[in-house]
Each structure stands twice: as C-alpha cells, then as structure tokens.
Amino acid sequence: MIKKLSKISLSAILSLGLVMSGCSKADGPLTSKEAVEELSAYLSKIKVTNVEPVMDINSSDDEVSQLADISEYPLVVDGGNAEIVIEIATSTEKSTAKSGSNPYDDLYIYAAEQFNSSDFEVNDKSVGISIRKITSGDVLTYVSEAGYKPEAYSPSNTLWAEMIESMGYSVELIEEKTAGNTAGILMKKSVYDKYNKSHGDVTIGGVIDAAMADELSFAYVNPYTSSTGLNCFTQMLKMFDPSNPLSDTARQNALAYQDTAPAVAFTTAEMRKSAQNGLVDVMAMERQAY
C-alpha cells in the first residue's frame, strides 16, 4: 500500500484554528493588530518540521478495513441487461474512455461494446460483457481480501494471476496476452547523456546505483497496483540478490531504496501525465503508454 503524505506546514494549520476560534477577547473581537500579535506569540512556540513524502511498501495496516466497495471501481461497460453477464476486470490502460490526449486506452471498452451490440446468444440466452476498470494489483487485493470474483481477469502481467493462483484460487489461462507490450526506462535526453558517460548502457542496476548516489531521481509506479511497477520491482530484487531475489538481503535493500524513491503515481497512466508535465527525469514506462 502507498501512503501519500502532503507537505503541510503545521504552523499554517494551527494559525487557521487560531483565526477561527482564538481571535477574540472578553470585551469583543481583537483588532487586526492585536490578532497579529497574538498569533505571533503562539507561533513563536511552534517548531515547524517539513516531512518529505515517501513511498511505503511495507505497511502493516489492515487492508480489508481500508478497502472501498468494489463499485468505487466503475463498470465502464455494463452488460447487465443480458441473461448471461460476463464481468471482465481489466487494467486501466485497456479500459479508459477515449480522450483528446489519450485516444488508445479503450481497447476492452471498444471490444465489449461491439460484442454487446452483436446480440450473441448461448443456448438461446443472451450474453453481455461488463468491463470493470481497475488496476491489476487492486484486483489481487479485492480477490484475496474481499471475496471479489469476476468471471475473467485481464491484468497487464501474468504475474498477478500467478499470485492469485498461489493463494489457492483456481485460474484458467485463456490467452497469454491481449496485445504485446514492453516495459522499459524512459529518460530525458540531457539526463541520459550524463548517465551514459558515467554508467554506459541503461540497466535497472545502473539506474538504481545512480539514484542511490543522488545522480538522478528514478520514479516508478506502485508495485502493488501497477504491472509496470511490479516489473521494475522484481528486477530490483534480482539486482540486489541475483541468486535469490526473495532473500532478506534483496528485500532489505529494496525497502531501503523505497525510503528515498519519489512517490509519483499509482498507475502508468498517471506516470505518463507526470512525464508530460515535466515532473520527473527518469521513470519506468511501458511502450504502449509512451
């Protein structure tokens, strides 16, 4: 689970409370000058500390108590009028409605709408397809923790299905992939030129080494929700301990790196927006999103 912490000044919060409730005296409201003097007296006793947001992938919080109802993840296509309805939970890069800036993220929406308009029947019963837009990792959480059981699941990486299967659930592979895609590392040209002089070819190991040496800031999405993040995280574990990526050494090094990694996005689509806005210099990205 990722917890986003905002950089909020404690003095600003307390000042607001004082303005709302403390700016008065026995014989009436304070004057502007008196209010400033009183607030200044309070603020002189406050020590302000700025806390940088960090990515927490080692949370011990109870996930079940924090889960929203599955309806919070909308059905972007509803086949509910059919006698047989097949719900497919699919990752966001295949189930997001077209927009002017991102016109290629609606593959499953398009396919389901075409199917639903075909009046398909099985044993004289009408069949409809529903598409639920939800991140690959969130499906894993809802299946394992909240009893969510869609008829079909289309994550961005087969690792998610293997993890569900490892929990004792029966999973039948229909197709290995809907469309081919490749995860990689995206860099600004100026950052790449500097990196290449010091480290040569771009590898996950080289990028992590450079990030830990404060030569660059490497951003990637939440590995608990995103396949891009999961791809990156598994490679990090392998880099930290090639002989046993699940060893204590690998996990401890990965967690140590997480303490300094910028928390930018939950999904690749959000990361794409961060890149478009120039917020990060180096990031894990999928070719499709790029």
LOTIDREN-555460 format. One record per residue (C-alpha): residue number from 1; residue in one letter; x, y, z. Coordinates in pm, 1 decimal. Layout:
residues N
<nr->NUM; rest->a; xx->X; yy->Y; zz->Z>;
...
END
This chain:
residues 290
<nr->1; rest->m; xx->0.0; yy->0.0; zz->0.0>;
<nr->2; rest->i; xx->123.0; yy->350.8; zz->-73.1>;
<nr->3; rest->k; xx->51.9; yy->633.7; zz->160.2>;
<nr->4; rest->k; xx->77.5; yy->981.2; zz->17.4>;
<nr->5; rest->l; xx->192.4; yy->1241.0; zz->262.5>;
<nr->6; rest->s; xx->141.6; yy->1604.5; zz->180.2>;
<nr->7; rest->k; xx->390.9; yy->1869.9; zz->276.1>;
<nr->8; rest->i; xx->173.6; yy->2081.4; zz->505.1>;
<nr->9; rest->s; xx->301.3; yy->2344.3; zz->739.6>;
<nr->10; rest->l; xx->188.7; yy->2274.2; zz->1095.8>;
<nr->11; rest->s; xx->200.0; yy->2645.8; zz->1168.6>;
<nr->12; rest->a; xx->-48.7; yy->2709.2; zz->886.9>;
<nr->13; rest->i; xx->-294.5; yy->2458.4; zz->1032.1>;
<nr->14; rest->l; xx->-265.9; yy->2597.8; zz->1381.9>;
<nr->15; rest->s; xx->-285.9; yy->2952.5; zz->1256.0>;
<nr->16; rest->l; xx->-612.3; yy->2871.3; zz->1081.8>;
<nr->17; rest->g; xx->-750.6; yy->2725.0; zz->1401.8>;
<nr->18; rest->l; xx->-646.8; yy->3034.6; zz->1595.1>;
<nr->19; rest->v; xx->-801.5; yy->3266.6; zz->1341.0>;
<nr->20; rest->m; xx->-1126.5; yy->3071.3; zz->1358.0>;
<nr->21; rest->s; xx->-1151.4; yy->3028.3; zz->1731.6>;
<nr->22; rest->g; xx->-892.7; yy->3232.3; zz->1917.1>;
<nr->23; rest->c; xx->-909.6; yy->3584.7; zz->1781.6>;
<nr->24; rest->s; xx->-1139.3; yy->3732.5; zz->2043.4>;
<nr->25; rest->k; xx->-1120.0; yy->3878.5; zz->2390.2>;
<nr->26; rest->a; xx->-1356.4; yy->3930.7; zz->2677.4>;
<nr->27; rest->d; xx->-1482.4; yy->4269.5; zz->2556.9>;
<nr->28; rest->g; xx->-1511.9; yy->4174.3; zz->2187.1>;
<nr->29; rest->p; xx->-1315.4; yy->4074.9; zz->1879.4>;
<nr->30; rest->l; xx->-946.0; yy->4156.6; zz->1851.8>;
<nr->31; rest->t; xx->-831.4; yy->4434.9; zz->1627.7>;
<nr->32; rest->s; xx->-618.9; yy->4337.5; zz->1328.1>;
<nr->33; rest->k; xx->-301.0; yy->4446.8; zz->1509.6>;
<nr->34; rest->e; xx->-396.7; yy->4257.8; zz->1828.3>;
<nr->35; rest->a; xx->-474.3; yy->3944.0; zz->1627.5>;
<nr->36; rest->v; xx->-134.5; yy->3956.2; zz->1455.4>;
<nr->37; rest->e; xx->40.5; yy->3999.5; zz->1789.8>;
<nr->38; rest->e; xx->-149.2; yy->3709.9; zz->1947.1>;
<nr->39; rest->l; xx->-86.4; yy->3478.5; zz->1653.6>;
<nr->40; rest->s; xx->281.5; yy->3571.2; zz->1654.2>;
<nr->41; rest->a; xx->302.2; yy->3482.5; zz->2022.8>;
<nr->42; rest->y; xx->151.2; yy->3140.7; zz->1955.0>;
<nr->43; rest->l; xx->369.0; yy->3078.9; zz->1652.4>;
<nr->44; rest->s; xx->686.0; yy->3159.3; zz->1842.2>;
<nr->45; rest->k; xx->622.9; yy->2845.2; zz->2049.9>;
<nr->46; rest->i; xx->576.1; yy->2616.7; zz->1749.4>;
<nr->47; rest->k; xx->856.4; yy->2417.8; zz->1591.5>;
<nr->48; rest->v; xx->787.3; yy->2355.9; zz->1223.4>;
<nr->49; rest->t; xx->922.9; yy->2042.7; zz->1055.5>;
<nr->50; rest->n; xx->880.9; yy->1966.9; zz->686.9>;
<nr->51; rest->v; xx->839.2; yy->1598.0; zz->604.1>;
<nr->52; rest->e; xx->916.4; yy->1475.0; zz->254.1>;
<nr->53; rest->p; xx->660.7; yy->1225.4; zz->116.4>;
<nr->54; rest->v; xx->788.1; yy->870.0; zz->89.4>;
<nr->55; rest->m; xx->653.4; yy->550.4; zz->-61.4>;
<nr->56; rest->d; xx->552.7; yy->292.4; zz->198.1>;
<nr->57; rest->i; xx->555.2; yy->-62.8; zz->61.5>;
<nr->58; rest->n; xx->589.1; yy->-229.5; zz->399.8>;
<nr->59; rest->s; xx->266.2; yy->-120.2; zz->564.0>;
<nr->60; rest->s; xx->120.7; yy->-332.6; zz->842.7>;
<nr->61; rest->d; xx->-220.6; yy->-164.9; zz->819.7>;
<nr->62; rest->d; xx->-529.1; yy->-384.7; zz->791.0>;
<nr->63; rest->e; xx->-605.9; yy->-374.4; zz->418.0>;
<nr->64; rest->v; xx->-958.8; yy->-510.9; zz->449.8>;
<nr->65; rest->s; xx->-1074.9; yy->-227.2; zz->673.0>;
<nr->66; rest->q; xx->-945.9; yy->26.8; zz->421.3>;
<nr->67; rest->l; xx->-1098.2; yy->-125.8; zz->108.1>;
<nr->68; rest->a; xx->-1373.1; yy->71.8; zz->-58.0>;
<nr->69; rest->d; xx->-1670.5; yy->-110.7; zz->-204.7>;
<nr->70; rest->i; xx->-1580.9; yy->-262.4; zz->-542.3>;
<nr->71; rest->s; xx->-1841.8; yy->-31.6; zz->-700.6>;
<nr->72; rest->e; xx->-1594.2; yy->252.1; zz->-647.4>;
<nr->73; rest->y; xx->-1418.0; yy->99.6; zz->-948.3>;
<nr->74; rest->p; xx->-1678.0; yy->166.7; zz->-1217.3>;
<nr->75; rest->l; xx->-1819.5; yy->-58.7; zz->-1482.6>;
<nr->76; rest->v; xx->-1716.0; yy->130.2; zz->-1793.9>;
<nr->77; rest->v; xx->-1926.8; yy->-111.8; zz->-1998.5>;
<nr->78; rest->d; xx->-2237.3; yy->-269.0; zz->-1844.2>;
<nr->79; rest->g; xx->-2381.3; yy->-587.6; zz->-1990.2>;
<nr->80; rest->g; xx->-2642.8; yy->-610.6; zz->-1716.2>;
<nr->81; rest->n; xx->-2948.4; yy->-641.7; zz->-1942.4>;
<nr->82; rest->a; xx->-2832.7; yy->-975.3; zz->-2081.0>;
<nr->83; rest->e; xx->-2938.7; yy->-1310.6; zz->-1933.5>;
<nr->84; rest->i; xx->-2574.6; yy->-1417.1; zz->-1900.4>;
<nr->85; rest->v; xx->-2328.0; yy->-1147.1; zz->-1799.2>;
<nr->86; rest->i; xx->-1952.8; yy->-1197.4; zz->-1803.7>;
<nr->87; rest->e; xx->-1762.5; yy->-939.6; zz->-1600.0>;
<nr->88; rest->i; xx->-1402.3; yy->-876.3; zz->-1700.7>;
<nr->89; rest->a; xx->-1183.2; yy->-687.7; zz->-1455.3>;
<nr->90; rest->t; xx->-915.9; yy->-523.0; zz->-1664.1>;
<nr->91; rest->s; xx->-627.2; yy->-285.7; zz->-1613.9>;
<nr->92; rest->t; xx->-668.9; yy->84.8; zz->-1674.7>;
<nr->93; rest->e; xx->-462.0; yy->111.7; zz->-1993.5>;
<nr->94; rest->k; xx->-722.2; yy->-109.2; zz->-2165.6>;
<nr->95; rest->s; xx->-1037.7; yy->28.7; zz->-2004.8>;
<nr->96; rest->t; xx->-1013.6; yy->407.6; zz->-2008.4>;
<nr->97; rest->a; xx->-1252.0; yy->600.7; zz->-2231.7>;
<nr->98; rest->k; xx->-1101.0; yy->791.7; zz->-2518.6>;
<nr->99; rest->s; xx->-991.1; yy->1148.3; zz->-2463.2>;
<nr->100; rest->g; xx->-817.0; yy->1401.9; zz->-2681.4>;
<nr->101; rest->s; xx->-476.6; yy->1337.4; zz->-2526.6>;
<nr->102; rest->n; xx->-501.9; yy->960.1; zz->-2472.3>;
<nr->103; rest->p; xx->-703.3; yy->807.2; zz->-2757.8>;
<nr->104; rest->y; xx->-568.6; yy->449.7; zz->-2735.3>;
<nr->105; rest->d; xx->-664.8; yy->328.7; zz->-2387.7>;
<nr->106; rest->d; xx->-1013.0; yy->193.5; zz->-2470.5>;
<nr->107; rest->l; xx->-937.8; yy->-146.7; zz->-2627.3>;
<nr->108; rest->y; xx->-1163.6; yy->-351.1; zz->-2396.6>;
<nr->109; rest->i; xx->-1435.0; yy->-86.1; zz->-2397.3>;
<nr->110; rest->y; xx->-1446.3; yy->-96.2; zz->-2776.0>;
<nr->111; rest->a; xx->-1440.3; yy->-477.3; zz->-2793.1>;
<nr->112; rest->a; xx->-1711.6; yy->-518.9; zz->-2527.2>;
<nr->113; rest->e; xx->-1942.3; yy->-261.7; zz->-2687.4>;
<nr->114; rest->q; xx->-1901.7; yy->-433.2; zz->-3025.1>;
<nr->115; rest->f; xx->-1979.1; yy->-770.8; zz->-2864.8>;
<nr->116; rest->n; xx->-2282.9; yy->-638.9; zz->-2674.9>;
<nr->117; rest->s; xx->-2429.6; yy->-493.0; zz->-2993.3>;
<nr->118; rest->s; xx->-2397.6; yy->-828.6; zz->-3174.3>;
<nr->119; rest->d; xx->-2690.3; yy->-993.7; zz->-2987.4>;
<nr->120; rest->f; xx->-2478.7; yy->-1300.9; zz->-2916.2>;
<nr->121; rest->e; xx->-2658.0; yy->-1596.4; zz->-2756.1>;
<nr->122; rest->v; xx->-2561.9; yy->-1922.1; zz->-2583.9>;
<nr->123; rest->n; xx->-2834.3; yy->-2190.4; zz->-2557.8>;
<nr->124; rest->d; xx->-3093.6; yy->-1930.0; zz->-2653.5>;
<nr->125; rest->k; xx->-2980.7; yy->-1697.0; zz->-2375.1>;
<nr->126; rest->s; xx->-2844.8; yy->-1350.5; zz->-2445.9>;
<nr->127; rest->v; xx->-2487.0; yy->-1282.0; zz->-2342.0>;
<nr->128; rest->g; xx->-2340.6; yy->-948.5; zz->-2235.7>;
<nr->129; rest->i; xx->-1995.0; yy->-831.5; zz->-2132.8>;
<nr->130; rest->s; xx->-1926.5; yy->-592.7; zz->-1845.9>;
<nr->131; rest->i; xx->-1588.4; yy->-423.1; zz->-1814.4>;
<nr->132; rest->r; xx->-1465.6; yy->-305.6; zz->-1474.7>;
<nr->133; rest->k; xx->-1183.8; yy->-52.6; zz->-1484.7>;
<nr->134; rest->i; xx->-942.2; yy->-142.2; zz->-1203.2>;
<nr->135; rest->t; xx->-566.7; yy->-167.9; zz->-1165.9>;
<nr->136; rest->s; xx->-404.1; yy->-509.7; zz->-1197.7>;
<nr->137; rest->g; xx->-286.2; yy->-515.8; zz->-836.6>;
<nr->138; rest->d; xx->-614.4; yy->-394.0; zz->-689.4>;
<nr->139; rest->v; xx->-788.9; yy->-696.6; zz->-837.1>;
<nr->140; rest->l; xx->-543.4; yy->-916.6; zz->-647.5>;
<nr->141; rest->t; xx->-629.0; yy->-735.1; zz->-323.6>;
<nr->142; rest->y; xx->-1006.2; yy->-750.0; zz->-376.0>;
<nr->143; rest->v; xx->-996.5; yy->-1118.8; zz->-471.6>;
<nr->144; rest->s; xx->-777.1; yy->-1220.3; zz->-178.4>;
<nr->145; rest->e; xx->-917.9; yy->-987.3; zz->87.8>;
<nr->146; rest->a; xx->-1277.1; yy->-905.8; zz->-7.6>;
<nr->147; rest->g; xx->-1410.4; yy->-1206.7; zz->-194.8>;
<nr->148; rest->y; xx->-1438.6; yy->-1031.3; zz->-530.3>;
<nr->149; rest->k; xx->-1469.2; yy->-1291.4; zz->-808.4>;
<nr->150; rest->p; xx->-1507.2; yy->-1156.4; zz->-1161.0>;
<nr->151; rest->e; xx->-1565.4; yy->-1413.5; zz->-1433.2>;
<nr->152; rest->a; xx->-1247.4; yy->-1301.8; zz->-1610.4>;
<nr->153; rest->y; xx->-938.2; yy->-1100.5; zz->-1526.3>;
<nr->154; rest->s; xx->-709.4; yy->-924.7; zz->-1771.1>;
<nr->155; rest->p; xx->-410.7; yy->-776.6; zz->-1587.1>;
<nr->156; rest->s; xx->-112.8; yy->-622.9; zz->-1762.8>;
<nr->157; rest->n; xx->115.9; yy->-900.9; zz->-1644.9>;
<nr->158; rest->t; xx->59.6; yy->-1272.8; zz->-1588.4>;
<nr->159; rest->l; xx->244.9; yy->-1246.7; zz->-1255.9>;
<nr->160; rest->w; xx->-74.7; yy->-1114.8; zz->-1096.3>;
<nr->161; rest->a; xx->-267.2; yy->-1426.0; zz->-1198.9>;
<nr->162; rest->e; xx->14.9; yy->-1645.5; zz->-1072.3>;
<nr->163; rest->m; xx->-1.2; yy->-1467.2; zz->-736.0>;
<nr->164; rest->i; xx->-378.6; yy->-1521.3; zz->-719.0>;
<nr->165; rest->e; xx->-325.4; yy->-1887.5; zz->-803.7>;
<nr->166; rest->s; xx->-59.1; yy->-1917.7; zz->-531.4>;
<nr->167; rest->m; xx->-325.9; yy->-1812.0; zz->-279.5>;
<nr->168; rest->g; xx->-531.4; yy->-2119.5; zz->-362.0>;
<nr->169; rest->y; xx->-768.4; yy->-1976.8; zz->-622.7>;
<nr->170; rest->s; xx->-832.8; yy->-2162.5; zz->-946.3>;
<nr->171; rest->v; xx->-723.3; yy->-1968.8; zz->-1255.4>;
<nr->172; rest->e; xx->-754.3; yy->-2083.8; zz->-1615.9>;
<nr->173; rest->l; xx->-531.2; yy->-1912.8; zz->-1871.8>;
<nr->174; rest->i; xx->-728.1; yy->-1821.6; zz->-2185.5>;
<nr->175; rest->e; xx->-459.1; yy->-1624.0; zz->-2368.0>;
<nr->176; rest->e; xx->-111.2; yy->-1520.0; zz->-2258.6>;
<nr->177; rest->k; xx->-164.9; yy->-1163.0; zz->-2376.3>;
<nr->178; rest->t; xx->-417.5; yy->-935.8; zz->-2540.4>;
<nr->179; rest->a; xx->-150.9; yy->-728.4; zz->-2713.0>;
<nr->180; rest->g; xx->225.8; yy->-725.3; zz->-2676.5>;
<nr->181; rest->n; xx->384.0; yy->-455.1; zz->-2464.4>;
<nr->182; rest->t; xx->728.9; yy->-388.3; zz->-2322.7>;
<nr->183; rest->a; xx->830.8; yy->-210.4; zz->-2002.9>;
<nr->184; rest->g; xx->1146.7; yy->-3.2; zz->-2003.3>;
<nr->185; rest->i; xx->1316.7; yy->304.5; zz->-1863.3>;
<nr->186; rest->l; xx->1245.4; yy->648.1; zz->-2004.6>;
<nr->187; rest->m; xx->1496.6; yy->931.8; zz->-1959.6>;
<nr->188; rest->k; xx->1520.6; yy->1293.7; zz->-2057.8>;
<nr->189; rest->k; xx->1790.8; yy->1334.5; zz->-2322.6>;
<nr->190; rest->s; xx->2008.3; yy->1556.2; zz->-2103.0>;
<nr->191; rest->v; xx->1989.2; yy->1307.3; zz->-1815.7>;
<nr->192; rest->y; xx->2067.6; yy->1017.5; zz->-2047.7>;
<nr->193; rest->d; xx->2377.1; yy->1188.9; zz->-2186.7>;
<nr->194; rest->k; xx->2513.1; yy->1245.2; zz->-1836.9>;
<nr->195; rest->y; xx->2421.9; yy->893.8; zz->-1724.2>;
<nr->196; rest->n; xx->2576.3; yy->732.1; zz->-2030.8>;
<nr->197; rest->k; xx->2914.2; yy->895.7; zz->-1969.7>;
<nr->198; rest->s; xx->2930.3; yy->754.2; zz->-1615.3>;
<nr->199; rest->h; xx->2744.3; yy->423.0; zz->-1642.2>;
<nr->200; rest->g; xx->2723.5; yy->323.6; zz->-2008.3>;
<nr->201; rest->d; xx->2415.3; yy->128.0; zz->-2116.0>;
<nr->202; rest->v; xx->2090.6; yy->184.8; zz->-1931.0>;
<nr->203; rest->t; xx->2013.7; yy->-104.2; zz->-1696.0>;
<nr->204; rest->i; xx->1795.6; yy->-123.9; zz->-1387.7>;
<nr->205; rest->g; xx->2108.1; yy->-182.2; zz->-1181.1>;
<nr->206; rest->g; xx->2286.2; yy->119.4; zz->-1325.6>;
<nr->207; rest->v; xx->1982.6; yy->342.9; zz->-1276.2>;
<nr->208; rest->i; xx->1935.7; yy->232.9; zz->-914.6>;
<nr->209; rest->d; xx->2307.2; yy->284.8; zz->-844.9>;
<nr->210; rest->a; xx->2288.0; yy->633.4; zz->-993.8>;
<nr->211; rest->a; xx->1970.4; yy->710.7; zz->-797.6>;
<nr->212; rest->m; xx->2125.8; yy->594.7; zz->-469.1>;
<nr->213; rest->a; xx->2426.5; yy->816.4; zz->-545.8>;
<nr->214; rest->d; xx->2187.7; yy->1113.3; zz->-592.0>;
<nr->215; rest->e; xx->2285.9; yy->1148.9; zz->-957.4>;
<nr->216; rest->l; xx->1924.5; yy->1124.3; zz->-1072.4>;
<nr->217; rest->s; xx->1573.9; yy->1070.5; zz->-940.7>;
<nr->218; rest->f; xx->1416.5; yy->746.0; zz->-1062.6>;
<nr->219; rest->a; xx->1037.5; yy->728.9; zz->-1040.9>;
<nr->220; rest->y; xx->818.5; yy->425.8; zz->-1089.0>;
<nr->221; rest->v; xx->461.5; yy->337.1; zz->-1011.8>;
<nr->222; rest->n; xx->325.8; yy->147.7; zz->-714.0>;
<nr->223; rest->p; xx->425.4; yy->-221.5; zz->-748.0>;
<nr->224; rest->y; xx->115.1; yy->-321.9; zz->-550.5>;
<nr->225; rest->t; xx->-117.3; yy->-183.0; zz->-817.4>;
<nr->226; rest->s; xx->73.7; yy->-146.1; zz->-1143.0>;
<nr->227; rest->s; xx->234.3; yy->-406.9; zz->-1366.2>;
<nr->228; rest->t; xx->495.9; yy->-153.6; zz->-1472.2>;
<nr->229; rest->g; xx->587.8; yy->-106.6; zz->-1108.3>;
<nr->230; rest->l; xx->581.9; yy->-481.8; zz->-1048.1>;
<nr->231; rest->n; xx->813.4; yy->-540.4; zz->-1346.0>;
<nr->232; rest->c; xx->1053.1; yy->-281.0; zz->-1212.3>;
<nr->233; rest->f; xx->1037.8; yy->-404.9; zz->-853.7>;
<nr->234; rest->t; xx->1108.0; yy->-766.7; zz->-944.0>;
<nr->235; rest->q; xx->1411.1; yy->-656.1; zz->-1144.4>;
<nr->236; rest->m; xx->1529.5; yy->-450.9; zz->-847.5>;
<nr->237; rest->l; xx->1505.1; yy->-755.2; zz->-621.3>;
<nr->238; rest->k; xx->1701.9; yy->-959.8; zz->-872.0>;
<nr->239; rest->m; xx->1964.8; yy->-685.8; zz->-895.0>;
<nr->240; rest->f; xx->2010.3; yy->-675.9; zz->-517.5>;
<nr->241; rest->d; xx->2048.6; yy->-1055.4; zz->-495.6>;
<nr->242; rest->p; xx->2079.9; yy->-1237.6; zz->-832.3>;
<nr->243; rest->s; xx->2094.9; yy->-1580.0; zz->-665.2>;
<nr->244; rest->n; xx->1778.2; yy->-1531.3; zz->-457.1>;
<nr->245; rest->p; xx->1557.6; yy->-1229.8; zz->-538.2>;
<nr->246; rest->l; xx->1334.1; yy->-1307.0; zz->-238.0>;
<nr->247; rest->s; xx->1615.4; yy->-1317.6; zz->17.4>;
<nr->248; rest->d; xx->1632.9; yy->-1088.9; zz->319.2>;
<nr->249; rest->t; xx->1923.4; yy->-905.5; zz->152.2>;
<nr->250; rest->a; xx->1718.6; yy->-829.9; zz->-158.0>;
<nr->251; rest->r; xx->1411.3; yy->-721.9; zz->39.2>;
<nr->252; rest->q; xx->1603.4; yy->-504.1; zz->284.7>;
<nr->253; rest->n; xx->1790.0; yy->-326.1; zz->5.2>;
<nr->254; rest->a; xx->1467.8; yy->-272.2; zz->-186.7>;
<nr->255; rest->l; xx->1295.6; yy->-128.7; zz->119.8>;
<nr->256; rest->a; xx->1594.2; yy->96.6; zz->186.6>;
<nr->257; rest->y; xx->1570.7; yy->230.5; zz->-166.2>;
<nr->258; rest->q; xx->1197.4; yy->285.3; zz->-126.3>;
<nr->259; rest->d; xx->1266.3; yy->529.2; zz->156.3>;
<nr->260; rest->t; xx->1421.1; yy->768.5; zz->-95.4>;
<nr->261; rest->a; xx->1222.1; yy->688.1; zz->-409.6>;
<nr->262; rest->p; xx->985.2; yy->962.2; zz->-527.1>;
<nr->263; rest->a; xx->617.6; yy->869.7; zz->-494.2>;
<nr->264; rest->v; xx->477.9; yy->988.8; zz->-825.2>;
<nr->265; rest->a; xx->185.4; yy->775.2; zz->-936.0>;
<nr->266; rest->f; xx->-30.6; yy->469.1; zz->-873.4>;
<nr->267; rest->t; xx->-68.7; yy->375.2; zz->-1241.2>;
<nr->268; rest->t; xx->128.5; yy->403.7; zz->-1562.1>;
<nr->269; rest->a; xx->-136.5; yy->641.6; zz->-1697.9>;
<nr->270; rest->e; xx->-73.7; yy->877.6; zz->-1404.8>;
<nr->271; rest->m; xx->301.0; yy->843.5; zz->-1456.7>;
<nr->272; rest->r; xx->252.2; yy->942.2; zz->-1818.6>;
<nr->273; rest->k; xx->87.1; yy->1264.1; zz->-1703.1>;
<nr->274; rest->s; xx->377.8; yy->1331.6; zz->-1467.4>;
<nr->275; rest->a; xx->615.6; yy->1288.0; zz->-1758.5>;
<nr->276; rest->q; xx->410.2; yy->1519.2; zz->-1978.5>;
<nr->277; rest->n; xx->418.6; yy->1781.4; zz->-1704.0>;
<nr->278; rest->g; xx->796.7; yy->1750.4; zz->-1665.4>;
<nr->279; rest->l; xx->778.7; yy->1636.7; zz->-1301.8>;
<nr->280; rest->v; xx->1032.6; yy->1353.1; zz->-1329.7>;
<nr->281; rest->d; xx->1352.4; yy->1297.5; zz->-1527.1>;
<nr->282; rest->v; xx->1377.6; yy->918.5; zz->-1525.2>;
<nr->283; rest->m; xx->1090.6; yy->672.8; zz->-1494.2>;
<nr->284; rest->a; xx->973.3; yy->318.8; zz->-1558.6>;
<nr->285; rest->m; xx->735.1; yy->331.0; zz->-1853.0>;
<nr->286; rest->e; xx->560.5; yy->95.9; zz->-2092.6>;
<nr->287; rest->r; xx->596.5; yy->136.8; zz->-2467.4>;
<nr->288; rest->q; xx->218.4; yy->143.9; zz->-2512.6>;
<nr->289; rest->a; xx->180.4; yy->434.3; zz->-2270.3>;
<nr->290; rest->y; xx->482.4; yy->611.7; zz->-2419.6>;
END
